Each structure stands twice: as C-alpha cells, then as structure tokens.
Amino acid sequence: MYSTRNFIRDPMMLAVLLALIPATCSGEDSLELPMSLAASTPYNSLEESDVAQSGHHIIWGRPNTKDAYFDDMTPTNVTAVVGQTARLPCRVINLGQKDNVLLDQVTWIRKRDIHILTLGVSTYTSDARFTVVRNRKTKEWILQISPVAFRDAGVYECQVSTSPKISLPVTLNVEVQQARIQGPSEVYIQNGSTISLTCVVNTHSENVGAVSWFRNANSLDYDSPRGGVSLEIEKTPIRTTSKLFITRAIRADSGNYTCAPEFADAAFVIVHVVNGEESAAVQTGEGVALVPRLQCAVVGLALLLAAAR
C-alpha cells in the first residue's frame, strides 16, 4: 500500500502537492467571471433565430399603398428588468378608419398560449399588469406590462384585422439584476480603521432604483445615529456602483452588511471589527489577509520538513 510517508518522500508526488499549495492558498474560494461577462444575464430570452425557427414570421403588409402595414423601423426585440415596466411597440401605418371609427382592429396576443391580451384599447385579461397605450400622433399601439415578471419573457404578437391579416411578433427578454459586493464574503477590519465596501450592479438598464445599505436591520446613510457614514454612487449605462464608508470602526460595527438596490437582488457581506492581535485576518485599505492563507503556509512548511527527514 502507498503510505502517506512514501507519498511525501516521492519527489514527483511531492512536487505535484507543492504545486497545488499556491492555488489553495490564493484566498479565492471560487472563480469570478470577468466584468464583461458578469453583467446581468437575460433569462428565458428568445434570440431572433429562435423566433424564425419557431414560425413567428413578420407579415409587414404593403407599404406605399392605402392598406395598413407595420413601420419596418419598429423594434422587434425588447429587454426589460424584473419589477419595472416593459413596453412592446407596434406602429401601424394607414390603419383604416371612417368618421374617426377604426375599421381595422389592433390586437396583442401572447404566443405561448394564444391568449388575447388587448383588442383596440380594451384589455381582455384578468391580469391588471397588461394595458395598451395608443398614441394617435405616432400611430403606435404599445403593450405595457407593469411590473414585468420573469415569467413574462417570450414572444408577443401585434395583429391587425385587415384582409389578409398582418402580424408583427415582438420578443420580450426579461432580466434579473443582481448586486455584488466586491471582495470576499467575510472580511476583518482593524479597530479604528475605515470600513470600505463597494457594491456593483451590472445591467442593461440605467435605472436600478435607489441603492440602500443596511447593517443587520439598521439602515445606513448620512443621517445614521452612529455618524461617520458616507456614501458614493456612480451610474453608467451598463453599471451602477455604490460605495459605503464608515470611519473609526469599533466592535459594535461588526455585522451583516447588505447592499439592497430597489430593482435588483441584494448582496451581503459579513464584517468583523477586531483588535490587531486578535486575528491575522485584517483588512486595511485595499488589502485583505485571510486566516486560511496562514494555515496553508503552515501546512506547506510542515510538508517540506517532513520531506527533509
């Protein structure tokens, strides 16, 4: 049988083991995606190719005639964020009418169950989240879903009751936004230093709503009774960043810190405020040193000593 002692003394096996120690001691519990890939991911989305393969074809109508037809600049792929309002456009040109009465009706249908949602400006579903907005000036019939839910993703079809009927499929993609606090899930702060936490929400939507911070169940902002609390927020078309700073940290500042955007799933981190001699895991400024790294170093040293005997 291949004993532990033989395993350690075998030069090849020892080399393999020692090669694994740096990776084990890197302090990273899991791999993180690059920022470009960590953005919020659409769920239940249907690509344009999927629409074509599933038989959802656009029947535009005939431009440059008196018959109704769809504006070929109408977007047919829409992305919305859970909790916000989804707007599916349908612009119909030359919609027949007489004495201000429409001769052709515009209907919105959900394709997965062939459910009629709206007919004209009337709603034909018990789900009050669905409404239609008619803009006479732009000739648009916009299907609104508010608030949009994850289950609403799919293909919807705008139909006009001409002869023959014309139809325009519009694909709705629904995103679930996720907040992420940079760094490890558990950090150690030296007593008297500054707690600095950064929360990032990657998204295709500029509006993630207000970003709130909590320590346990207590809200943290400029008016917090504790004092010494400051916040910074930066918004771009693809990312919202919120930074929390708490100066002169004391043991009572330890706890569960939560970053909670209004329109995104929250993220949290456990913060420990300790005296310097109490733990080797102390965060100062940008750096974080974790106890497991020290343990790995001790294990590596023990293996080297064992091999030398």
Protein Blocks (a to p, Z undefined) as FASTA:
>chain_A
ZZfklmmmmmklmmmmmmmmmmmmnopabdcddfklmpccdehiacfklmmmnopacdeb
jehiabdcddfkbcfbdcddehiacddddddehiaceehiafbdcddddfklopafbgcj
bccbfblkbccdddfknopacdddddddfklgccdddddfbdcddddddddddddddddd
edjfbdcddehiacddddddddfbfbgojadddehjbccdfklmngoiacdddddfkbcc
dddddehiafklgccdddddfkbccdddddddddfklpcbdcehjbccdfklmmmmmmmm
mmmmmmmZZ
